[in-house]
Amino acid sequence: MPYVRYRGPYAVLVHACRRGGKVVQRHLAYLGRRARVEPELRRKIEARFPEIFLDWEKLESGLRGDVGKSASSWLEED
């Protein structure tokens, strides 16, 4: 299940998965200081990671703050 992790004041959407018997965090998107995830960004994340179920209400309940970046710059590249 994906969850919001904070690194200082900045939020990152992550998903824990197993690789080689170890649990690792897979970074899905950088969220910055956001209070919510806009529909455009939701669609991009869902399209990029179709195998992962995202409970947006639960995820947004873990967010706080806000920044003014464009939605396309929040997705991390592999």
mmCIF file as gemmi writes it, N, C-alpha and C atoms, coordinates in Angstrom:
data_model
loop_
_atom_site.group_PDB
_atom_site.id
_atom_site.type_symbol
_atom_site.label_atom_id
_atom_site.label_alt_id
_atom_site.label_comp_id
_atom_site.label_asym_id
_atom_site.label_entity_id
_atom_site.label_seq_id
_atom_site.pdbx_PDB_ins_code
_atom_site.Cartn_x
_atom_site.Cartn_y
_atom_site.Cartn_z
_atom_site.occupancy
_atom_site.B_iso_or_equiv
_atom_site.pdbx_formal_charge
_atom_site.auth_seq_id
_atom_site.auth_asym_id
_atom_site.pdbx_PDB_model_num
ATOM 1 N N . MET Axp A 1 ? 0.85 -1.182 0 1 0 ? 1 A 1
ATOM 2 C CA . MET Axp A 1 ? 0 0 0 1 0 ? 1 A 1
ATOM 3 C C . MET Axp A 1 ? 0.889 1.236 0 1 0 ? 1 A 1
ATOM 4 N N . PRO Axp A 2 ? 0.668 2.153 -0.92 1 0 ? 2 A 1
ATOM 5 C CA . PRO Axp A 2 ? 1.431 3.401 -0.956 1 0 ? 2 A 1
ATOM 6 C C . PRO Axp A 2 ? 1.125 4.269 0.263 1 0 ? 2 A 1
ATOM 7 N N . TYR Axp A 3 ? 2.082 5.081 0.624 1 0 ? 3 A 1
ATOM 8 C CA . TYR Axp A 3 ? 1.912 5.997 1.743 1 0 ? 3 A 1
ATOM 9 C C . TYR Axp A 3 ? 2.766 7.236 1.522 1 0 ? 3 A 1
ATOM 10 N N . VAL Axp A 4 ? 2.498 8.261 2.314 1 0 ? 4 A 1
ATOM 11 C CA . VAL Axp A 4 ? 3.233 9.521 2.222 1 0 ? 4 A 1
ATOM 12 C C . VAL Axp A 4 ? 4.357 9.48 3.244 1 0 ? 4 A 1
ATOM 13 N N . ARG Axp A 5 ? 5.56 9.779 2.79 1 0 ? 5 A 1
ATOM 14 C CA . ARG Axp A 5 ? 6.723 9.844 3.677 1 0 ? 5 A 1
ATOM 15 C C . ARG Axp A 5 ? 7.284 11.257 3.595 1 0 ? 5 A 1
ATOM 16 N N . TYR Axp A 6 ? 7.703 11.767 4.741 1 0 ? 6 A 1
ATOM 17 C CA . TYR Axp A 6 ? 8.269 13.112 4.785 1 0 ? 6 A 1
ATOM 18 C C . TYR Axp A 6 ? 9.776 13.046 4.932 1 0 ? 6 A 1
ATOM 19 N N . ARG Axp A 7 ? 10.447 13.889 4.17 1 0 ? 7 A 1
ATOM 20 C CA . ARG Axp A 7 ? 11.878 14.126 4.282 1 0 ? 7 A 1
ATOM 21 C C . ARG Axp A 7 ? 12.006 15.612 4.58 1 0 ? 7 A 1
ATOM 22 N N . GLY Axp A 8 ? 12.091 15.913 5.872 1 0 ? 8 A 1
ATOM 23 C CA . GLY Axp A 8 ? 12.005 17.31 6.289 1 0 ? 8 A 1
ATOM 24 C C . GLY Axp A 8 ? 10.586 17.777 6.05 1 0 ? 8 A 1
ATOM 25 N N . PRO Axp A 9 ? 10.423 18.957 5.451 1 0 ? 9 A 1
ATOM 26 C CA . PRO Axp A 9 ? 9.075 19.467 5.202 1 0 ? 9 A 1
ATOM 27 C C . PRO Axp A 9 ? 8.457 18.967 3.888 1 0 ? 9 A 1
ATOM 28 N N . TYR Axp A 10 ? 9.17 18.126 3.144 1 0 ? 10 A 1
ATOM 29 C CA . TYR Axp A 10 ? 8.721 17.723 1.817 1 0 ? 10 A 1
ATOM 30 C C . TYR Axp A 10 ? 8.161 16.307 1.809 1 0 ? 10 A 1
ATOM 31 N N . ALA Axp A 11 ? 7.023 16.127 1.124 1 0 ? 11 A 1
ATOM 32 C CA . ALA Axp A 11 ? 6.348 14.834 1.059 1 0 ? 11 A 1
ATOM 33 C C . ALA Axp A 11 ? 6.759 14.073 -0.202 1 0 ? 11 A 1
ATOM 34 N N . VAL Axp A 12 ? 6.86 12.757 -0.052 1 0 ? 12 A 1
ATOM 35 C CA . VAL Axp A 12 ? 7.15 11.862 -1.159 1 0 ? 12 A 1
ATOM 36 C C . VAL Axp A 12 ? 6.135 10.723 -1.092 1 0 ? 12 A 1
ATOM 37 N N . LEU Axp A 13 ? 5.523 10.393 -2.218 1 0 ? 13 A 1
ATOM 38 C CA . LEU Axp A 13 ? 4.611 9.26 -2.289 1 0 ? 13 A 1
ATOM 39 C C . LEU Axp A 13 ? 5.454 8.025 -2.562 1 0 ? 13 A 1
ATOM 40 N N . VAL Axp A 14 ? 5.413 7.051 -1.653 1 0 ? 14 A 1
ATOM 41 C CA . VAL Axp A 14 ? 6.237 5.851 -1.78 1 0 ? 14 A 1
ATOM 42 C C . VAL Axp A 14 ? 5.378 4.59 -1.664 1 0 ? 14 A 1
ATOM 43 N N . HIS Axp A 15 ? 5.949 3.487 -2.138 1 0 ? 15 A 1
ATOM 44 C CA . HIS Axp A 15 ? 5.299 2.181 -2.059 1 0 ? 15 A 1
ATOM 45 C C . HIS Axp A 15 ? 6.362 1.182 -1.63 1 0 ? 15 A 1
ATOM 46 N N . ALA Axp A 16 ? 6.093 0.417 -0.59 1 0 ? 16 A 1
ATOM 47 C CA . ALA Axp A 16 ? 7.035 -0.596 -0.126 1 0 ? 16 A 1
ATOM 48 C C . ALA Axp A 16 ? 6.838 -1.868 -0.943 1 0 ? 16 A 1
ATOM 49 N N . CYS Axp A 17 ? 7.948 -2.435 -1.422 1 0 ? 17 A 1
ATOM 50 C CA . CYS Axp A 17 ? 7.881 -3.685 -2.177 1 0 ? 17 A 1
ATOM 51 C C . CYS Axp A 17 ? 9.117 -4.519 -1.853 1 0 ? 17 A 1
ATOM 52 N N . ARG Axp A 18 ? 9.058 -5.795 -2.195 1 0 ? 18 A 1
ATOM 53 C CA . ARG Axp A 18 ? 10.18 -6.697 -1.921 1 0 ? 18 A 1
ATOM 54 C C . ARG Axp A 18 ? 11.025 -6.866 -3.177 1 0 ? 18 A 1
ATOM 55 N N . ARG Axp A 19 ? 12.343 -6.766 -2.989 1 0 ? 19 A 1
ATOM 56 C CA . ARG Axp A 19 ? 13.296 -7.017 -4.064 1 0 ? 19 A 1
ATOM 57 C C . ARG Axp A 19 ? 14.424 -7.851 -3.476 1 0 ? 19 A 1
ATOM 58 N N . GLY Axp A 20 ? 14.578 -9.05 -3.986 1 0 ? 20 A 1
ATOM 59 C CA . GLY Axp A 20 ? 15.634 -9.922 -3.498 1 0 ? 20 A 1
ATOM 60 C C . GLY Axp A 20 ? 15.49 -10.276 -2.033 1 0 ? 20 A 1
ATOM 61 N N . GLY Axp A 21 ? 14.255 -10.4 -1.553 1 0 ? 21 A 1
ATOM 62 C CA . GLY Axp A 21 ? 14.01 -10.75 -0.165 1 0 ? 21 A 1
ATOM 63 C C . GLY Axp A 21 ? 14.043 -9.586 0.802 1 0 ? 21 A 1
ATOM 64 N N . LYS Axp A 22 ? 14.349 -8.387 0.32 1 0 ? 22 A 1
ATOM 65 C CA . LYS Axp A 22 ? 14.391 -7.204 1.183 1 0 ? 22 A 1
ATOM 66 C C . LYS Axp A 22 ? 13.254 -6.256 0.823 1 0 ? 22 A 1
ATOM 67 N N . VAL Axp A 23 ? 12.773 -5.543 1.817 1 0 ? 23 A 1
ATOM 68 C CA . VAL Axp A 23 ? 11.743 -4.536 1.579 1 0 ? 23 A 1
ATOM 69 C C . VAL Axp A 23 ? 12.441 -3.228 1.22 1 0 ? 23 A 1
ATOM 70 N N . VAL Axp A 24 ? 12.046 -2.649 0.088 1 0 ? 24 A 1
ATOM 71 C CA . VAL Axp A 24 ? 12.607 -1.378 -0.357 1 0 ? 24 A 1
ATOM 72 C C . VAL Axp A 24 ? 11.465 -0.408 -0.645 1 0 ? 24 A 1
ATOM 73 N N . GLN Axp A 25 ? 11.764 0.883 -0.551 1 0 ? 25 A 1
ATOM 74 C CA . GLN Axp A 25 ? 10.768 1.905 -0.872 1 0 ? 25 A 1
ATOM 75 C C . GLN Axp A 25 ? 10.91 2.304 -2.33 1 0 ? 25 A 1
ATOM 76 N N . ARG Axp A 26 ? 9.807 2.241 -3.031 1 0 ? 26 A 1
ATOM 77 C CA . ARG Axp A 26 ? 9.759 2.665 -4.43 1 0 ? 26 A 1
ATOM 78 C C . ARG Axp A 26 ? 9.13 4.057 -4.452 1 0 ? 26 A 1
ATOM 79 N N . HIS Axp A 27 ? 9.87 5.055 -4.876 1 0 ? 27 A 1
ATOM 80 C CA . HIS Axp A 27 ? 9.361 6.427 -4.916 1 0 ? 27 A 1
ATOM 81 C C . HIS Axp A 27 ? 8.459 6.574 -6.132 1 0 ? 27 A 1
ATOM 82 N N . LEU Axp A 28 ? 7.202 6.93 -5.888 1 0 ? 28 A 1
ATOM 83 C CA . LEU Axp A 28 ? 6.237 7.084 -6.97 1 0 ? 28 A 1
ATOM 84 C C . LEU Axp A 28 ? 6.17 8.525 -7.461 1 0 ? 28 A 1
ATOM 85 N N . ALA Axp A 29 ? 6.208 9.489 -6.527 1 0 ? 29 A 1
ATOM 86 C CA . ALA Axp A 29 ? 6.129 10.898 -6.922 1 0 ? 29 A 1
ATOM 87 C C . ALA Axp A 29 ? 6.603 11.795 -5.785 1 0 ? 29 A 1
ATOM 88 N N . TYR Axp A 30 ? 7.249 12.877 -6.161 1 0 ? 30 A 1
ATOM 89 C CA . TYR Axp A 30 ? 7.625 13.919 -5.215 1 0 ? 30 A 1
ATOM 90 C C . TYR Axp A 30 ? 6.432 14.861 -5.098 1 0 ? 30 A 1
ATOM 91 N N . LEU Axp A 31 ? 5.975 15.122 -3.88 1 0 ? 31 A 1
ATOM 92 C CA . LEU Axp A 31 ? 4.785 15.943 -3.689 1 0 ? 31 A 1
ATOM 93 C C . LEU Axp A 31 ? 5.092 17.32 -3.122 1 0 ? 31 A 1
ATOM 94 N N . GLY Axp A 32 ? 6.292 17.528 -2.605 1 0 ? 32 A 1
ATOM 95 C CA . GLY Axp A 32 ? 6.642 18.826 -2.039 1 0 ? 32 A 1
ATOM 96 C C . GLY Axp A 32 ? 5.852 19.104 -0.774 1 0 ? 32 A 1
ATOM 97 N N . ARG Axp A 33 ? 5.452 20.352 -0.59 1 0 ? 33 A 1
ATOM 98 C CA . ARG Axp A 33 ? 4.655 20.748 0.592 1 0 ? 33 A 1
ATOM 99 C C . ARG Axp A 33 ? 3.192 20.881 0.184 1 0 ? 33 A 1
ATOM 100 N N . ARG Axp A 34 ? 2.577 19.783 -0.158 1 0 ? 34 A 1
ATOM 101 C CA . ARG Axp A 34 ? 1.236 19.817 -0.743 1 0 ? 34 A 1
ATOM 102 C C . ARG Axp A 34 ? 0.17 19.417 0.245 1 0 ? 34 A 1
ATOM 103 N N . ALA Axp A 35 ? -1 19.994 0.128 1 0 ? 35 A 1
ATOM 104 C CA . ALA Axp A 35 ? -2.14 19.635 0.962 1 0 ? 35 A 1
ATOM 105 C C . ALA Axp A 35 ? -3.069 18.667 0.234 1 0 ? 35 A 1
ATOM 106 N N . ARG Axp A 36 ? -2.913 18.557 -1.088 1 0 ? 36 A 1
ATOM 107 C CA . ARG Axp A 36 ? -3.735 17.635 -1.864 1 0 ? 36 A 1
ATOM 108 C C . ARG Axp A 36 ? -3.042 17.307 -3.181 1 0 ? 36 A 1
ATOM 109 N N . VAL Axp A 37 ? -3.519 16.255 -3.831 1 0 ? 37 A 1
ATOM 110 C CA . VAL Axp A 37 ? -2.965 15.836 -5.118 1 0 ? 37 A 1
ATOM 111 C C . VAL Axp A 37 ? -4.022 16.125 -6.182 1 0 ? 37 A 1
ATOM 112 N N . GLU Axp A 38 ? -3.687 16.971 -7.145 1 0 ? 38 A 1
ATOM 113 C CA . GLU Axp A 38 ? -4.632 17.352 -8.189 1 0 ? 38 A 1
ATOM 114 C C . GLU Axp A 38 ? -4.959 16.168 -9.105 1 0 ? 38 A 1
ATOM 115 N N . PRO Axp A 39 ? -6.129 16.203 -9.739 1 0 ? 39 A 1
ATOM 116 C CA . PRO Axp A 39 ? -6.549 15.107 -10.625 1 0 ? 39 A 1
ATOM 117 C C . PRO Axp A 39 ? -5.537 14.806 -11.741 1 0 ? 39 A 1
ATOM 118 N N . GLU Axp A 40 ? -4.898 15.823 -12.295 1 0 ? 40 A 1
ATOM 119 C CA . GLU Axp A 40 ? -3.916 15.61 -13.369 1 0 ? 40 A 1
ATOM 120 C C . GLU Axp A 40 ? -2.753 14.749 -12.872 1 0 ? 40 A 1
ATOM 121 N N . LEU Axp A 41 ? -2.255 15.073 -11.694 1 0 ? 41 A 1
ATOM 122 C CA . LEU Axp A 41 ? -1.149 14.305 -11.126 1 0 ? 41 A 1
ATOM 123 C C . LEU Axp A 41 ? -1.606 12.891 -10.77 1 0 ? 41 A 1
ATOM 124 N N . ARG Axp A 42 ? -2.824 12.742 -10.259 1 0 ? 42 A 1
ATOM 125 C CA . ARG Axp A 42 ? -3.365 11.411 -9.956 1 0 ? 42 A 1
ATOM 126 C C . ARG Axp A 42 ? -3.365 10.537 -11.211 1 0 ? 42 A 1
ATOM 127 N N . ARG Axp A 43 ? -3.855 11.104 -12.317 1 0 ? 43 A 1
ATOM 128 C CA . ARG Axp A 43 ? -3.915 10.346 -13.572 1 0 ? 43 A 1
ATOM 129 C C . ARG Axp A 43 ? -2.519 9.928 -14.031 1 0 ? 43 A 1
ATOM 130 N N . LYS Axp A 44 ? -1.543 10.832 -13.905 1 0 ? 44 A 1
ATOM 131 C CA . LYS Axp A 44 ? -0.168 10.514 -14.313 1 0 ? 44 A 1
ATOM 132 C C . LYS Axp A 44 ? 0.412 9.39 -13.464 1 0 ? 44 A 1
ATOM 133 N N . ILE Axp A 45 ? 0.194 9.441 -12.16 1 0 ? 45 A 1
ATOM 134 C CA . ILE Axp A 45 ? 0.722 8.405 -11.268 1 0 ? 45 A 1
ATOM 135 C C . ILE Axp A 45 ? 0.038 7.077 -11.549 1 0 ? 45 A 1
ATOM 136 N N . GLU Axp A 46 ? -1.29 7.087 -11.71 1 0 ? 46 A 1
ATOM 137 C CA . GLU Axp A 46 ? -2.031 5.853 -11.992 1 0 ? 46 A 1
ATOM 138 C C . GLU Axp A 46 ? -1.618 5.246 -13.332 1 0 ? 46 A 1
ATOM 139 N N . ALA Axp A 47 ? -1.351 6.078 -14.337 1 0 ? 47 A 1
ATOM 140 C CA . ALA Axp A 47 ? -0.927 5.577 -15.641 1 0 ? 47 A 1
ATOM 141 C C . ALA Axp A 47 ? 0.482 4.999 -15.574 1 0 ? 47 A 1
ATOM 142 N N . ARG Axp A 48 ? 1.341 5.61 -14.784 1 0 ? 48 A 1
ATOM 143 C CA . ARG Axp A 48 ? 2.725 5.159 -14.684 1 0 ? 48 A 1
ATOM 144 C C . ARG Axp A 48 ? 2.87 3.898 -13.826 1 0 ? 48 A 1
ATOM 145 N N . PHE Axp A 49 ? 1.99 3.738 -12.838 1 0 ? 49 A 1
ATOM 146 C CA . PHE Axp A 49 ? 2.044 2.589 -11.929 1 0 ? 49 A 1
ATOM 147 C C . PHE Axp A 49 ? 0.679 1.894 -11.869 1 0 ? 49 A 1
ATOM 148 N N . PRO Axp A 50 ? 0.216 1.28 -12.959 1 0 ? 50 A 1
ATOM 149 C CA . PRO Axp A 50 ? -1.124 0.681 -12.976 1 0 ? 50 A 1
ATOM 150 C C . PRO Axp A 50 ? -1.269 -0.519 -12.037 1 0 ? 50 A 1
ATOM 151 N N . GLU Axp A 51 ? -0.166 -1.135 -11.652 1 0 ? 51 A 1
ATOM 152 C CA . GLU Axp A 51 ? -0.222 -2.313 -10.784 1 0 ? 51 A 1
ATOM 153 C C . GLU Axp A 51 ? -0.432 -1.979 -9.315 1 0 ? 51 A 1
ATOM 154 N N . ILE Axp A 52 ? -0.376 -0.686 -8.969 1 0 ? 52 A 1
ATOM 155 C CA . ILE Axp A 52 ? -0.478 -0.269 -7.574 1 0 ? 52 A 1
ATOM 156 C C . ILE Axp A 52 ? -1.837 0.38 -7.322 1 0 ? 52 A 1
ATOM 157 N N . PHE Axp A 53 ? -2.556 -0.105 -6.291 1 0 ? 53 A 1
ATOM 158 C CA . PHE Axp A 53 ? -3.828 0.503 -5.895 1 0 ? 53 A 1
ATOM 159 C C . PHE Axp A 53 ? -3.536 1.718 -5.023 1 0 ? 53 A 1
ATOM 160 N N . LEU Axp A 54 ? -4.125 2.853 -5.364 1 0 ? 54 A 1
ATOM 161 C CA . LEU Axp A 54 ? -3.913 4.091 -4.614 1 0 ? 54 A 1
ATOM 162 C C . LEU Axp A 54 ? -5.221 4.558 -3.996 1 0 ? 54 A 1
ATOM 163 N N . ASP Axp A 55 ? -5.29 4.598 -2.683 1 0 ? 55 A 1
ATOM 164 C CA . ASP Axp A 55 ? -6.451 5.102 -1.95 1 0 ? 55 A 1
ATOM 165 C C . ASP Axp A 55 ? -6.204 6.589 -1.718 1 0 ? 55 A 1
ATOM 166 N N . TRP Axp A 56 ? -6.678 7.423 -2.639 1 0 ? 56 A 1
ATOM 167 C CA . TRP Axp A 56 ? -6.348 8.849 -2.624 1 0 ? 56 A 1
ATOM 168 C C . TRP Axp A 56 ? -6.852 9.557 -1.379 1 0 ? 56 A 1
ATOM 169 N N . GLU Axp A 57 ? -8.015 9.195 -0.871 1 0 ? 57 A 1
ATOM 170 C CA . GLU Axp A 57 ? -8.523 9.844 0.352 1 0 ? 57 A 1
ATOM 171 C C . GLU Axp A 57 ? -7.581 9.602 1.521 1 0 ? 57 A 1
ATOM 172 N N . LYS Axp A 58 ? -7.149 8.376 1.67 1 0 ? 58 A 1
ATOM 173 C CA . LYS Axp A 58 ? -6.244 8.042 2.766 1 0 ? 58 A 1
ATOM 174 C C . LYS Axp A 58 ? -4.886 8.733 2.575 1 0 ? 58 A 1
ATOM 175 N N . LEU Axp A 59 ? -4.391 8.748 1.342 1 0 ? 59 A 1
ATOM 176 C CA . LEU Axp A 59 ? -3.104 9.391 1.07 1 0 ? 59 A 1
ATOM 177 C C . LEU Axp A 59 ? -3.155 10.888 1.34 1 0 ? 59 A 1
ATOM 178 N N . GLU Axp A 60 ? -4.225 11.538 0.911 1 0 ? 60 A 1
ATOM 179 C CA . GLU Axp A 60 ? -4.337 12.985 1.119 1 0 ? 60 A 1
ATOM 180 C C . GLU Axp A 60 ? -4.523 13.337 2.591 1 0 ? 60 A 1
ATOM 181 N N . SER Axp A 61 ? -5.052 12.421 3.378 1 0 ? 61 A 1
ATOM 182 C CA . SER Axp A 61 ? -5.2 12.707 4.803 1 0 ? 61 A 1
ATOM 183 C C . SER Axp A 61 ? -3.835 12.802 5.482 1 0 ? 61 A 1
ATOM 184 N N . GLY Axp A 62 ? -2.787 12.235 4.839 1 0 ? 62 A 1
ATOM 185 C CA . GLY Axp A 62 ? -1.444 12.305 5.379 1 0 ? 62 A 1
ATOM 186 C C . GLY Axp A 62 ? -0.643 13.493 4.896 1 0 ? 62 A 1
ATOM 187 N N . LEU Axp A 63 ? -1.222 14.312 4.024 1 0 ? 63 A 1
ATOM 188 C CA . LEU Axp A 63 ? -0.504 15.479 3.487 1 0 ? 63 A 1
ATOM 189 C C . LEU Axp A 63 ? -0.755 16.733 4.309 1 0 ? 63 A 1
ATOM 190 N N . ARG Axp A 64 ? 0.238 17.621 4.314 1 0 ? 64 A 1
ATOM 191 C CA . ARG Axp A 64 ? 0.095 18.921 4.964 1 0 ? 64 A 1
ATOM 192 C C . ARG Axp A 64 ? 0.906 19.945 4.174 1 0 ? 64 A 1
ATOM 193 N N . GLY Axp A 65 ? 0.562 21.208 4.271 1 0 ? 65 A 1
ATOM 194 C CA . GLY Axp A 65 ? 1.317 22.257 3.597 1 0 ? 65 A 1
ATOM 195 C C . GLY Axp A 65 ? 0.937 22.429 2.137 1 0 ? 65 A 1
ATOM 196 N N . ASP Axp A 66 ? 1.722 23.263 1.414 1 0 ? 66 A 1
ATOM 197 C CA . ASP Axp A 66 ? 1.447 23.558 0.004 1 0 ? 66 A 1
ATOM 198 C C . ASP Axp A 66 ? 2.657 24.22 -0.633 1 0 ? 66 A 1
ATOM 199 N N . VAL Axp A 67 ? 2.922 23.913 -1.904 1 0 ? 67 A 1
ATOM 200 C CA . VAL Axp A 67 ? 3.947 24.599 -2.689 1 0 ? 67 A 1
ATOM 201 C C . VAL Axp A 67 ? 3.383 24.877 -4.062 1 0 ? 67 A 1
ATOM 202 N N . GLY Axp A 68 ? 4.005 25.772 -4.801 1 0 ? 68 A 1
ATOM 203 C CA . GLY Axp A 68 ? 3.51 26.134 -6.116 1 0 ? 68 A 1
ATOM 204 C C . GLY Axp A 68 ? 4.372 25.617 -7.245 1 0 ? 68 A 1
ATOM 205 N N . LYS Axp A 69 ? 4.409 24.312 -7.469 1 0 ? 69 A 1
ATOM 206 C CA . LYS Axp A 69 ? 5.139 23.735 -8.588 1 0 ? 69 A 1
ATOM 207 C C . LYS Axp A 69 ? 4.141 23.211 -9.601 1 0 ? 69 A 1
ATOM 208 N N . SER Axp A 70 ? 4.591 23.045 -10.841 1 0 ? 70 A 1
ATOM 209 C CA . SER Axp A 70 ? 3.698 22.47 -11.839 1 0 ? 70 A 1
ATOM 210 C C . SER Axp A 70 ? 3.608 20.964 -11.623 1 0 ? 70 A 1
ATOM 211 N N . ALA Axp A 71 ? 2.475 20.386 -11.911 1 0 ? 71 A 1
ATOM 212 C CA . ALA Axp A 71 ? 2.236 18.953 -11.654 1 0 ? 71 A 1
ATOM 213 C C . ALA Axp A 71 ? 3.232 18.065 -12.398 1 0 ? 71 A 1
ATOM 214 N N . SER Axp A 72 ? 3.65 18.457 -13.589 1 0 ? 72 A 1
ATOM 215 C CA . SER Axp A 72 ? 4.558 17.605 -14.354 1 0 ? 72 A 1
ATOM 216 C C . SER Axp A 72 ? 5.93 17.507 -13.714 1 0 ? 72 A 1
ATOM 217 N N . SER Axp A 73 ? 6.334 18.479 -12.916 1 0 ? 73 A 1
ATOM 218 C CA . SER Axp A 73 ? 7.657 18.441 -12.301 1 0 ? 73 A 1
ATOM 219 C C . SER Axp A 73 ? 7.686 17.583 -11.045 1 0 ? 73 A 1
ATOM 220 N N . TRP Axp A 74 ? 6.536 17.102 -10.557 1 0 ? 74 A 1
ATOM 221 C CA . TRP Axp A 74 ? 6.507 16.327 -9.314 1 0 ? 74 A 1
ATOM 222 C C . TRP Axp A 74 ? 6.821 14.861 -9.511 1 0 ? 74 A 1
ATOM 223 N N . LEU Axp A 75 ? 6.607 14.362 -10.701 1 0 ? 75 A 1
ATOM 224 C CA . LEU Axp A 75 ? 6.883 12.945 -10.931 1 0 ? 75 A 1
ATOM 225 C C . LEU Axp A 75 ? 8.389 12.726 -11.026 1 0 ? 75 A 1
ATOM 226 N N . GLU Axp A 76 ? 8.867 11.739 -10.326 1 0 ? 76 A 1
ATOM 227 C CA . GLU Axp A 76 ? 10.283 11.41 -10.393 1 0 ? 76 A 1
ATOM 228 C C . GLU Axp A 76 ? 10.529 10.473 -11.568 1 0 ? 76 A 1
ATOM 229 N N . GLU Axp A 77 ? 11.66 10.63 -12.199 1 0 ? 77 A 1
ATOM 230 C CA . GLU Axp A 77 ? 12.038 9.739 -13.28 1 0 ? 77 A 1
ATOM 231 C C . GLU Axp A 77 ? 12.834 8.579 -12.722 1 0 ? 77 A 1
ATOM 232 N N . ASP Axp A 78 ? 12.671 7.396 -13.305 1 0 ? 78 A 1
ATOM 233 C CA . ASP Axp A 78 ? 13.447 6.219 -12.874 1 0 ? 78 A 1
ATOM 234 C C . ASP Axp A 78 ? 14.844 6.293 -13.431 1 0 ? 78 A 1
